[in-house]
């Protein structure tokens, strides 16, 4: 699954959803979600000394998926695991750059919540609140394992200085962002239209939205920005795993990080390998079933 940041953040994902909704018949979107469902991995990795459980995540998904993830996290805590969480940390020296360059000028959480609402899905952070009590009581078992906005800014600037190809990409991306300033009005207009829709129309919009979202997240088109938002963060996560005193680590990270993370772990220690893996569906129709007794 494509990491959201690799598309330039939730803002660009939103515009991609809108373009697919406009260009694709609803029956195609509905069939796509049923025939080619988005799946994420639940993988167990080990080097013989440490065990890492990697729970692939999607920023919005079904209630059933997130409840299952939280249940597994609670069980992992009872088994002595330390939880590593994804989430780029805010830093005053990098926040403005991150919001403009990676988040499309908007608030990621707000955008994900809005997308979830129109798709009939939910935002992942709504369900992780269940763990707040344990985080307060045992902060050592909950690790913010991601980099900061300042870290990403420094890596971005380093690549511009050292790689002419990346520098060309960055100039092109920044020029495009300036040309598209104010395009968030299209999203606001779309949300207003959804709010005015009837319940039946909202159901159709949700079906179409889930299909469009499924298409976007199933794409694996490489982008130069992946070197910052995927490759760099993978290297830092692998280093944090190696340095951790815990020999049992449970990771909740975007599904697209797993292949690169495994490569980086093996670069440090060739003994790392995947011991088991299963696949879970994150986007599906809401389970609102009704019936009638005669």
matplotlib code that plots the C-alpha trace (Angstrom):
import matplotlib.pyplot as plt

x = [0.0, 1.3, 2.2, 0.1, 3.1, 4.5, 1.6, 2.4, 0.1, -3.6, -4.4, -3.1, -4.8, -8.1, -7.7, -6.8, -10.0, -12.0, -10.5, -11.2, -14.8, -15.4, -13.8, -14.9, -18.4, -19.7, -20.2, -16.5, -15.5, -17.8, -16.5, -12.9, -13.2, -14.8, -12.5, -9.2, -9.5, -6.7, -4.8, -2.1, 0.4, 0.7, 4.2, 6.5, 10.2, 13.2, 17.0, 17.1, 17.5, 14.7, 11.2, 9.4, 5.7, 4.9, 1.2, 0.6, -1.7, -4.0, -4.8, -8.5, -10.3, -13.1, -14.1, -13.6, -10.0, -9.0, -10.8, -8.8, -5.5, -6.2, -7.1, -3.9, -1.9, -3.5, -2.7, 0.9, 1.4, 0.4, 3.0, 5.8, 6.0, 7.0, 4.8, 6.5, 4.1, 4.3, 3.6, 6.0, 6.7, 6.1, 9.1, 8.9, 11.9, 10.3, 6.5, 5.9, 8.0, 6.3, 2.8, 3.6, 5.6, 4.2, 0.7, -0.4, -0.9, -3.6, -4.0, -3.4, -5.6, -8.5, -8.2, -8.1, -11.2, -13.1, -12.1, -13.2, -16.6, -17.5, -16.2, -18.1, -14.8, -13.0, -9.6, -7.2, -6.3, -9.9, -9.4, -5.9, -7.4, -8.3, -4.6, -4.3, -4.6, -1.7, 0.4, 0.0, 0.7, 3.5, 5.1, 8.2, 6.1, 4.9, 7.5, 7.0, 9.4, 9.1, 11.3, 10.4, 9.3, 12.8, 14.5, 12.6, 13.4, 17.1, 17.1, 15.1, 17.6, 20.6, 19.3, 18.8, 22.4, 23.9, 21.7, 21.0, 18.1, 16.4, 17.0, 15.3, 12.3, 12.1, 12.0, 9.3, 7.2, 7.4, 6.4, 3.5, 2.4, 2.4, 0.3, -2.2, -2.5, -6.2, -7.3, -8.6, -11.8, -12.7, -12.5, -14.6, -17.2, -17.3, -17.8, -20.6, -22.3, -21.9, -23.5, -26.5, -27.0, -29.8, -29.0, -29.3, -27.0, -24.5, -24.5, -23.6, -21.0, -19.5, -19.3, -17.7, -15.2, -14.1, -13.5, -11.5, -9.5, -8.8, -7.4, -5.2, -3.7, -3.1, -0.9, 2.9, 4.2, 7.7, 8.3, 11.6, 10.0, 9.9, 13.6, 12.5, 9.1, 9.7, 13.4, 14.8, 12.1, 12.8, 16.5, 15.7, 13.2, 15.6, 18.3, 15.8, 14.9, 18.6, 19.2, 16.1, 16.8, 13.6, 13.7, 9.9, 8.7, 5.3, 5.2, 2.1, 3.3, 2.1, 2.0, 4.3, 7.2, 7.6, 9.8, 12.2, 12.4, 13.3, 16.1, 17.4, 17.3, 19.1, 21.8, 22.6, 22.1, 21.7, 19.9, 16.7, 13.9, 10.1, 8.9, 5.2, 2.8, -0.9, -3.0, -5.8, -8.4, -8.7, -11.4, -14.8, -18.5, -19.9, -21.5, -24.9, -27.3, -31.1, -33.9, -37.6, -39.7, -43.0]
y = [0.0, 3.4, 5.6, 8.7, 11.0, 9.6, 11.3, 14.6, 14.2, 13.8, 16.9, 15.4, 12.1, 14.0, 15.6, 12.1, 10.8, 13.6, 13.1, 9.3, 9.9, 12.3, 10.0, 6.5, 5.0, 4.1, 0.4, 0.1, 1.6, -0.7, -3.8, -2.7, -2.7, -6.1, -7.8, -6.1, -5.3, -3.3, -5.5, -4.8, -7.2, -8.5, -9.9, -11.4, -10.7, -12.1, -12.2, -14.9, -12.4, -9.9, -10.4, -7.6, -7.8, -5.4, -4.4, -2.7, 0.3, 2.4, 5.9, 5.4, 2.0, 0.0, 0.0, -3.8, -3.5, -0.9, -2.8, -5.9, -3.9, -2.4, -5.8, -7.2, -4.3, -4.8, -8.5, -7.7, -5.5, -8.3, -10.5, -8.0, -6.2, -2.5, -0.7, 1.5, 4.0, 5.8, 9.5, 12.3, 14.3, 18.1, 20.4, 24.2, 24.3, 21.9, 22.3, 25.0, 23.3, 19.9, 21.4, 23.1, 20.4, 17.1, 17.9, 20.0, 23.0, 21.4, 19.4, 15.7, 14.5, 16.7, 15.7, 12.0, 12.4, 14.2, 11.5, 8.8, 10.5, 10.6, 7.1, 5.6, 4.8, 6.0, 7.6, 5.3, 7.6, 7.6, 4.0, 4.3, 6.4, 3.2, 2.8, 6.2, 4.7, 2.3, 5.0, 7.2, 4.3, 2.7, 5.3, 3.1, 0.6, 3.1, 4.6, 7.4, 5.8, 8.1, 11.1, 14.7, 17.3, 18.9, 15.6, 15.3, 18.8, 18.3, 15.1, 16.9, 19.7, 17.3, 15.5, 18.8, 19.7, 16.4, 15.0, 17.2, 14.9, 15.3, 19.0, 19.2, 17.2, 19.5, 22.7, 21.2, 20.0, 23.3, 25.2, 22.9, 23.5, 27.2, 26.9, 24.8, 27.1, 27.6, 24.4, 23.3, 25.2, 22.2, 19.9, 22.3, 22.6, 18.8, 18.3, 20.9, 19.0, 15.7, 17.3, 18.4, 14.9, 12.5, 9.3, 7.3, 9.6, 9.4, 5.6, 5.8, 8.4, 6.2, 3.2, 5.3, 6.9, 3.5, 2.3, 5.4, 5.2, 1.5, 2.4, 5.1, 3.1, 0.1, 2.0, 1.6, 4.3, 5.3, 9.0, 10.8, 12.1, 8.4, 8.9, 11.2, 10.0, 6.2, 5.3, 7.8, 7.0, 3.2, 3.7, 5.6, 3.0, 0.1, 1.9, 2.5, -1.2, -2.2, 0.3, -0.7, -2.7, -4.6, -7.9, -7.9, -4.9, -4.4, -1.8, 0.0, 1.6, 2.3, -1.0, 0.4, 0.6, -3.2, -4.1, -1.3, -1.8, -5.5, -4.5, -2.0, -4.5, -7.1, -4.5, -4.2, -7.9, -10.5, -12.8, -10.8, -12.6, -12.8, -15.7, -15.4, -13.1, -12.8, -10.2, -8.1, -6.1, -2.4, -1.0, -2.6, -1.6, -0.7, -3.6, -2.0, -4.9, -4.6, -7.1, -7.5, -10.1, -10.9]
z = [0.0, -0.8, 2.1, 2.2, 2.6, -0.6, -2.4, -0.8, 2.1, 2.6, 0.6, -2.7, -1.7, -1.4, -4.9, -6.3, -4.8, -6.4, -9.8, -9.7, -8.5, -11.4, -14.1, -13.0, -13.1, -9.6, -10.5, -11.5, -8.1, -6.3, -8.1, -7.6, -3.9, -3.9, -6.4, -5.5, -1.8, -0.1, 2.3, 4.9, 6.4, 9.9, 9.9, 12.5, 12.0, 14.0, 14.0, 16.7, 19.5, 18.9, 17.7, 15.9, 15.0, 12.2, 12.0, 8.7, 9.0, 6.8, 8.1, 7.5, 7.5, 9.0, 12.6, 12.7, 11.5, 14.1, 17.0, 16.0, 16.0, 19.4, 20.8, 19.5, 21.0, 24.4, 24.3, 23.2, 26.2, 28.5, 26.8, 27.5, 24.1, 23.7, 21.2, 18.5, 17.0, 13.6, 13.6, 12.5, 15.6, 15.6, 15.9, 15.6, 13.3, 10.8, 11.2, 8.7, 6.1, 6.7, 6.5, 3.2, 1.6, 3.0, 4.2, 1.3, 3.5, 5.6, 8.8, 8.2, 11.0, 10.0, 6.3, 7.2, 9.5, 6.7, 4.1, 6.6, 7.0, 3.3, 2.7, 5.6, 7.3, 10.4, 11.3, 13.1, 16.0, 17.2, 18.3, 19.8, 22.6, 24.3, 25.2, 26.9, 30.4, 29.8, 28.1, 31.3, 33.7, 31.7, 29.3, 28.9, 27.0, 24.4, 22.1, 19.5, 17.1, 14.1, 13.1, 13.6, 11.1, 11.6, 10.9, 7.6, 6.6, 7.2, 5.1, 2.3, 2.3, 2.4, -0.7, -2.5, -1.8, -2.8, -5.5, -8.6, -9.7, -6.4, -6.5, -9.9, -8.5, -5.4, -7.5, -9.8, -6.8, -5.1, -8.2, -8.7, -5.1, -5.6, -8.8, -6.9, -3.8, -3.0, -4.6, -1.2, -2.1, -4.4, -1.3, 0.8, -2.0, -2.3, 1.5, 1.5, -1.3, 0.6, 3.7, 1.6, 0.2, 1.1, 3.1, -0.1, -1.9, 1.0, 0.8, -2.9, -2.3, 0.4, -2.0, -4.7, -2.2, -0.8, -4.3, -5.2, -2.0, -2.6, -6.1, -4.7, -1.9, -4.1, -6.5, -6.0, -8.3, -7.1, -6.4, -5.6, -2.3, -1.2, -0.3, 2.5, 3.6, 3.2, 2.9, 5.4, 8.0, 7.5, 8.2, 11.4, 12.5, 11.8, 13.9, 16.7, 16.7, 16.9, 19.8, 21.8, 25.0, 24.4, 22.7, 21.9, 19.8, 18.3, 15.5, 14.0, 10.8, 7.3, 5.4, 2.6, 5.1, 5.6, 2.6, 3.1, 6.8, 6.3, 3.9, 6.4, 9.3, 7.2, 6.2, 9.9, 10.7, 7.9, 10.4, 10.2, 8.3, 8.2, 10.2, 9.4, 7.6, 7.1, 5.3, 6.6, 4.8, 5.9, 3.6, 3.2, 3.3, 6.7, 8.5, 8.9, 8.4, 8.7, 8.3, 8.9, 10.7, 9.0]

ax = plt.figure().add_subplot(projection="3d")
ax.plot(x, y, z, "-o")
ax.set_aspect("equal")
plt.show()
